[in-house]
Amino acid sequence: MKKKLFSVMSVAVLLFSVASQASAASLSLNHVGATDHPYQEGSLRFAELVKEYTGGSLTVDVFPASQIASGAKSIEFVQMGTLDIALESTMAFSNFVPEIGVLDMPFLFASKPEAFKVLDGEAGRKLSDFAEAKGFKILGWWDNGFRSITSTKGSVAKPEDLRGLKIRTPESKVFLTTFETLGAIPTPMAVSEVFSALQLGTVDASENSDSNNINNKYTEVCKYYSVTKHIYTAEPMVMSLDRFNAFTPEEQAAILRAAKEAGDYQREVSLKLDASNMETIAKTGVTLNILEDISAFQAACQPVYGAFAGEFGDLLKMIEAAR
């Protein structure tokens, strides 16, 4: 009798285990950062928290360095269901949700804490509503950072220094308009092509966040580094709305909680890197120019705000009120 009871119980445990494994789902998360980038640290924390908060019913596989896709292609894969979650730039996302482009306006934020306050408030929720109307769920706003200019042609200390400079930019209307307004020659190009383009002289300069400039080793070919902080770029964590809605309310709450906590952690990691990034860049031997007064650049970029007043006017007012 005991042997029979033990056998029945063993079968029951086995069946429960199989059922649990069958109901478990693995989510793919793709991001552009290297394995030592704050994106990776935040993504790994997100994976840990999702597993913990769902009791293991959901797990996350992290793919750094754009192993699955990059840029707009990454968002397209989310849309198609090929990829579950993309941690991708606002520039790429604005190709699908144009309103997101407001975040790429030049000199929109004075500091990271100010940007975080806006993104975590009414303006961020409004942009999330626009995303949902296009079939996307924004799980959180992570930190990409303020952008600096690496150049082979000299430091950028005033707007006039950009005239005629062929500079690589993302594929973004706001970026293109901004640098055209400043007299540069913006050249959209995939990140994977930038190093060789700088090396070969196809472009004279590039602009990106400090962490990305370091990881991509642009200082090996660019001897001038100008900390202009011309644009702050957020990094939305994006999922298909249909995919998100397929989970139970409890799983949805767990995903959002994990994204918020992991996003806060990623921001902290990124903020701590800001000071050490400058030390790292200085040690490469470049001519480092940290702009203390950006008023001339702000004045030169006013026509950009005029160009997008019709498209972003209400959102810009909301952001201004929230700062």
CORSUL-V119225 format. One record per residue. N is the residue number from 0. RES is the residue in one small letter. PSI is psi in whole degrees, 0 to 359 (999 if undefined). D_LAST is the distance of its C-alpha to the last C-alpha in Angstrom with 1 decimal. Layout:
n:N res:RES psi:PSI d_last:D_LAST
n:N res:RES psi:PSI d_last:D_LAST
This chain:
n:0 res:m psi:316 d_last:73.0
n:1 res:k psi:319 d_last:70.6
n:2 res:k psi:321 d_last:70.4
n:3 res:k psi:318 d_last:69.8
n:4 res:l psi:318 d_last:67.0
n:5 res:f psi:320 d_last:65.4
n:6 res:s psi:316 d_last:65.6
n:7 res:v psi:317 d_last:64.0
n:8 res:m psi:320 d_last:61.1
n:9 res:s psi:317 d_last:60.6
n:10 res:v psi:319 d_last:60.5
n:11 res:a psi:316 d_last:57.9
n:12 res:v psi:318 d_last:55.7
n:13 res:l psi:316 d_last:56.0
n:14 res:l psi:320 d_last:55.2
n:15 res:f psi:319 d_last:52.1
n:16 res:s psi:316 d_last:51.0
n:17 res:v psi:318 d_last:51.6
n:18 res:a psi:320 d_last:49.8
n:19 res:s psi:317 d_last:46.7
n:20 res:q psi:323 d_last:46.7
n:21 res:a psi:326 d_last:47.1
n:22 res:s psi:345 d_last:44.2
n:23 res:a psi:144 d_last:41.9
n:24 res:a psi:141 d_last:39.6
n:25 res:s psi:128 d_last:38.2
n:26 res:l psi:138 d_last:34.9
n:27 res:s psi:133 d_last:34.4
n:28 res:l psi:121 d_last:31.1
n:29 res:n psi:134 d_last:30.9
n:30 res:h psi:165 d_last:28.5
n:31 res:v psi:342 d_last:28.7
n:32 res:g psi:156 d_last:28.5
n:33 res:a psi:176 d_last:31.6
n:34 res:t psi:346 d_last:33.0
n:35 res:d psi:15 d_last:31.4
n:36 res:h psi:151 d_last:27.9
n:37 res:p psi:332 d_last:25.0
n:38 res:y psi:318 d_last:25.3
n:39 res:q psi:317 d_last:28.8
n:40 res:e psi:317 d_last:28.2
n:41 res:g psi:321 d_last:25.5
n:42 res:s psi:320 d_last:27.8
n:43 res:l psi:322 d_last:30.8
n:44 res:r psi:319 d_last:28.9
n:45 res:f psi:315 d_last:28.0
n:46 res:a psi:317 d_last:31.7
n:47 res:e psi:316 d_last:32.8
n:48 res:l psi:322 d_last:30.6
n:49 res:v psi:314 d_last:31.5
n:50 res:k psi:317 d_last:35.2
n:51 res:e psi:312 d_last:34.8
n:52 res:y psi:342 d_last:32.9
n:53 res:t psi:4 d_last:35.3
n:54 res:g psi:25 d_last:38.4
n:55 res:g psi:359 d_last:39.2
n:56 res:s psi:337 d_last:39.3
n:57 res:l psi:138 d_last:36.6
n:58 res:t psi:163 d_last:36.4
n:59 res:v psi:128 d_last:34.3
n:60 res:d psi:123 d_last:35.8
n:61 res:v psi:131 d_last:33.5
n:62 res:f psi:97 d_last:34.2
n:63 res:p psi:175 d_last:32.5
n:64 res:a psi:36 d_last:32.8
n:65 res:s psi:42 d_last:32.8
n:66 res:q psi:329 d_last:36.2
n:67 res:i psi:315 d_last:36.1
n:68 res:a psi:172 d_last:34.0
n:69 res:s psi:158 d_last:31.1
n:70 res:g psi:217 d_last:28.6
n:71 res:a psi:330 d_last:29.1
n:72 res:k psi:324 d_last:32.4
n:73 res:s psi:316 d_last:30.8
n:74 res:i psi:322 d_last:28.8
n:75 res:e psi:321 d_last:32.0
n:76 res:f psi:324 d_last:33.9
n:77 res:v psi:317 d_last:31.5
n:78 res:q psi:322 d_last:32.1
n:79 res:m psi:342 d_last:35.9
n:80 res:g psi:5 d_last:36.0
n:81 res:t psi:331 d_last:37.3
n:82 res:l psi:139 d_last:34.3
n:83 res:d psi:312 d_last:32.5
n:84 res:i psi:133 d_last:29.1
n:85 res:a psi:128 d_last:27.5
n:86 res:l psi:99 d_last:24.7
n:87 res:e psi:161 d_last:24.0
n:88 res:s psi:157 d_last:21.6
n:89 res:t psi:328 d_last:19.3
n:90 res:m psi:315 d_last:21.7
n:91 res:a psi:318 d_last:24.7
n:92 res:f psi:331 d_last:23.1
n:93 res:s psi:345 d_last:22.1
n:94 res:n psi:340 d_last:25.8
n:95 res:f psi:328 d_last:26.1
n:96 res:v psi:89 d_last:22.9
n:97 res:p psi:327 d_last:21.9
n:98 res:e psi:333 d_last:18.6
n:99 res:i psi:336 d_last:17.4
n:100 res:g psi:342 d_last:17.9
n:101 res:v psi:330 d_last:14.6
n:102 res:l psi:346 d_last:13.1
n:103 res:d psi:7 d_last:15.7
n:104 res:m psi:143 d_last:14.7
n:105 res:p psi:137 d_last:15.3
n:106 res:f psi:39 d_last:12.9
n:107 res:l psi:325 d_last:9.9
n:108 res:f psi:143 d_last:8.2
n:109 res:a psi:338 d_last:9.2
n:110 res:s psi:165 d_last:10.1
n:111 res:k psi:315 d_last:11.2
n:112 res:p psi:324 d_last:9.6
n:113 res:e psi:318 d_last:6.0
n:114 res:a psi:317 d_last:7.9
n:115 res:f psi:319 d_last:9.7
n:116 res:k psi:316 d_last:7.2
n:117 res:v psi:314 d_last:6.3
n:118 res:l psi:329 d_last:10.1
n:119 res:d psi:0 d_last:11.3
n:120 res:g psi:207 d_last:9.9
n:121 res:e psi:320 d_last:11.0
n:122 res:a psi:317 d_last:10.2
n:123 res:g psi:320 d_last:12.2
n:124 res:r psi:323 d_last:14.8
n:125 res:k psi:317 d_last:15.2
n:126 res:l psi:325 d_last:15.9
n:127 res:s psi:325 d_last:18.2
n:128 res:d psi:318 d_last:20.0
n:129 res:f psi:320 d_last:20.7
n:130 res:a psi:317 d_last:22.0
n:131 res:e psi:327 d_last:24.3
n:132 res:a psi:338 d_last:25.6
n:133 res:k psi:9 d_last:26.8
n:134 res:g psi:19 d_last:28.4
n:135 res:f psi:150 d_last:26.0
n:136 res:k psi:118 d_last:24.4
n:137 res:i psi:116 d_last:21.2
n:138 res:l psi:336 d_last:22.0
n:139 res:g psi:168 d_last:18.9
n:140 res:w psi:110 d_last:16.4
n:141 res:w psi:177 d_last:17.8
n:142 res:d psi:122 d_last:17.1
n:143 res:n psi:308 d_last:18.8
n:144 res:g psi:171 d_last:17.2
n:145 res:f psi:150 d_last:16.7
n:146 res:r psi:141 d_last:19.8
n:147 res:s psi:165 d_last:22.6
n:148 res:i psi:124 d_last:25.7
n:149 res:t psi:133 d_last:29.2
n:150 res:s psi:150 d_last:32.0
n:151 res:t psi:355 d_last:35.7
n:152 res:k psi:1 d_last:35.8
n:153 res:g psi:169 d_last:34.1
n:154 res:s psi:155 d_last:30.8
n:155 res:v psi:102 d_last:27.8
n:156 res:a psi:341 d_last:26.9
n:157 res:k psi:160 d_last:26.2
n:158 res:p psi:324 d_last:25.7
n:159 res:e psi:336 d_last:29.5
n:160 res:d psi:346 d_last:30.2
n:161 res:l psi:349 d_last:29.1
n:162 res:r psi:124 d_last:31.6
n:163 res:g psi:0 d_last:34.2
n:164 res:l psi:122 d_last:32.8
n:165 res:k psi:109 d_last:33.4
n:166 res:i psi:133 d_last:30.4
n:167 res:r psi:133 d_last:30.0
n:168 res:t psi:165 d_last:26.9
n:169 res:p psi:167 d_last:26.2
n:170 res:e psi:86 d_last:27.4
n:171 res:s psi:132 d_last:24.3
n:172 res:k psi:318 d_last:24.1
n:173 res:v psi:315 d_last:20.8
n:174 res:f psi:314 d_last:22.2
n:175 res:l psi:314 d_last:25.5
n:176 res:t psi:319 d_last:24.2
n:177 res:t psi:310 d_last:22.0
n:178 res:f psi:331 d_last:25.0
n:179 res:e psi:320 d_last:27.5
n:180 res:t psi:325 d_last:25.5
n:181 res:l psi:0 d_last:25.6
n:182 res:g psi:3 d_last:29.4
n:183 res:a psi:176 d_last:29.7
n:184 res:i psi:90 d_last:31.8
n:185 res:p psi:136 d_last:29.6
n:186 res:t psi:100 d_last:31.8
n:187 res:p psi:138 d_last:30.7
n:188 res:m psi:145 d_last:32.4
n:189 res:a psi:146 d_last:32.4
n:190 res:v psi:323 d_last:31.3
n:191 res:s psi:343 d_last:34.9
n:192 res:e psi:351 d_last:36.3
n:193 res:v psi:314 d_last:34.1
n:194 res:f psi:310 d_last:36.0
n:195 res:s psi:326 d_last:39.3
n:196 res:a psi:321 d_last:37.9
n:197 res:l psi:319 d_last:36.8
n:198 res:q psi:320 d_last:40.1
n:199 res:l psi:351 d_last:42.1
n:200 res:g psi:12 d_last:40.2
n:201 res:t psi:324 d_last:39.2
n:202 res:v psi:156 d_last:35.7
n:203 res:d psi:338 d_last:34.9
n:204 res:a psi:168 d_last:31.5
n:205 res:s psi:166 d_last:29.0
n:206 res:e psi:137 d_last:25.3
n:207 res:n psi:177 d_last:23.8
n:208 res:s psi:158 d_last:21.9
n:209 res:d psi:316 d_last:23.8
n:210 res:s psi:319 d_last:25.2
n:211 res:n psi:323 d_last:26.5
n:212 res:n psi:321 d_last:28.0
n:213 res:i psi:309 d_last:29.8
n:214 res:n psi:327 d_last:31.0
n:215 res:n psi:358 d_last:32.2
n:216 res:k psi:34 d_last:34.0
n:217 res:y psi:335 d_last:33.0
n:218 res:t psi:349 d_last:33.7
n:219 res:e psi:334 d_last:37.3
n:220 res:v psi:346 d_last:37.6
n:221 res:c psi:118 d_last:34.8
n:222 res:k psi:3 d_last:35.5
n:223 res:y psi:128 d_last:32.4
n:224 res:y psi:116 d_last:28.9
n:225 res:s psi:117 d_last:26.0
n:226 res:v psi:88 d_last:22.6
n:227 res:t psi:335 d_last:20.5
n:228 res:k psi:44 d_last:17.4
n:229 res:h psi:330 d_last:17.4
n:230 res:i psi:135 d_last:15.9
n:231 res:y psi:133 d_last:14.2
n:232 res:t psi:124 d_last:16.1
n:233 res:a psi:165 d_last:15.6
n:234 res:e psi:92 d_last:18.9
n:235 res:p psi:141 d_last:19.4
n:236 res:m psi:116 d_last:22.4
n:237 res:v psi:135 d_last:24.4
n:238 res:m psi:153 d_last:27.4
n:239 res:s psi:136 d_last:29.6
n:240 res:l psi:321 d_last:29.0
n:241 res:d psi:318 d_last:32.8
n:242 res:r psi:317 d_last:33.2
n:243 res:f psi:316 d_last:30.6
n:244 res:n psi:346 d_last:32.2
n:245 res:a psi:345 d_last:35.6
n:246 res:f psi:161 d_last:34.8
n:247 res:t psi:158 d_last:35.5
n:248 res:p psi:324 d_last:32.8
n:249 res:e psi:320 d_last:33.3
n:250 res:e psi:321 d_last:32.9
n:251 res:q psi:314 d_last:29.8
n:252 res:a psi:321 d_last:28.2
n:253 res:a psi:318 d_last:29.4
n:254 res:i psi:314 d_last:28.0
n:255 res:l psi:320 d_last:24.5
n:256 res:r psi:316 d_last:24.8
n:257 res:a psi:319 d_last:26.1
n:258 res:a psi:320 d_last:23.4
n:259 res:k psi:312 d_last:20.6
n:260 res:e psi:319 d_last:22.5
n:261 res:a psi:325 d_last:23.6
n:262 res:g psi:318 d_last:20.2
n:263 res:d psi:319 d_last:18.9
n:264 res:y psi:316 d_last:22.0
n:265 res:q psi:320 d_last:21.6
n:266 res:r psi:318 d_last:18.2
n:267 res:e psi:315 d_last:19.9
n:268 res:v psi:316 d_last:22.8
n:269 res:s psi:319 d_last:20.8
n:270 res:l psi:319 d_last:18.9
n:271 res:k psi:331 d_last:22.3
n:272 res:l psi:338 d_last:23.7
n:273 res:d psi:312 d_last:21.5
n:274 res:a psi:315 d_last:23.6
n:275 res:s psi:332 d_last:26.9
n:276 res:n psi:319 d_last:26.2
n:277 res:m psi:321 d_last:26.4
n:278 res:e psi:317 d_last:29.6
n:279 res:t psi:316 d_last:31.0
n:280 res:i psi:318 d_last:30.3
n:281 res:a psi:324 d_last:31.9
n:282 res:k psi:344 d_last:34.9
n:283 res:t psi:349 d_last:35.6
n:284 res:g psi:9 d_last:36.8
n:285 res:v psi:163 d_last:34.4
n:286 res:t psi:108 d_last:33.3
n:287 res:l psi:123 d_last:29.8
n:288 res:n psi:107 d_last:27.5
n:289 res:i psi:112 d_last:24.1
n:290 res:l psi:124 d_last:22.3
n:291 res:e psi:329 d_last:20.9
n:292 res:d psi:113 d_last:20.2
n:293 res:i psi:10 d_last:18.5
n:294 res:s psi:324 d_last:18.4
n:295 res:a psi:322 d_last:21.6
n:296 res:f psi:319 d_last:20.2
n:297 res:q psi:318 d_last:17.0
n:298 res:a psi:319 d_last:19.6
n:299 res:a psi:336 d_last:21.9
n:300 res:c psi:359 d_last:19.4
n:301 res:q psi:323 d_last:18.7
n:302 res:p psi:334 d_last:21.6
n:303 res:v psi:320 d_last:20.0
n:304 res:y psi:325 d_last:17.3
n:305 res:g psi:321 d_last:20.3
n:306 res:a psi:330 d_last:22.2
n:307 res:f psi:13 d_last:19.7
n:308 res:a psi:319 d_last:18.7
n:309 res:g psi:327 d_last:21.2
n:310 res:e psi:321 d_last:20.2
n:311 res:f psi:5 d_last:16.4
n:312 res:g psi:308 d_last:15.7
n:313 res:d psi:321 d_last:14.7
n:314 res:l psi:321 d_last:12.5
n:315 res:l psi:322 d_last:10.7
n:316 res:k psi:321 d_last:10.2
n:317 res:m psi:318 d_last:8.9
n:318 res:i psi:318 d_last:6.3
n:319 res:e psi:319 d_last:5.6
n:320 res:a psi:334 d_last:5.8
n:321 res:a psi:347 d_last:3.8
n:322 res:r psi:999 d_last:0.0
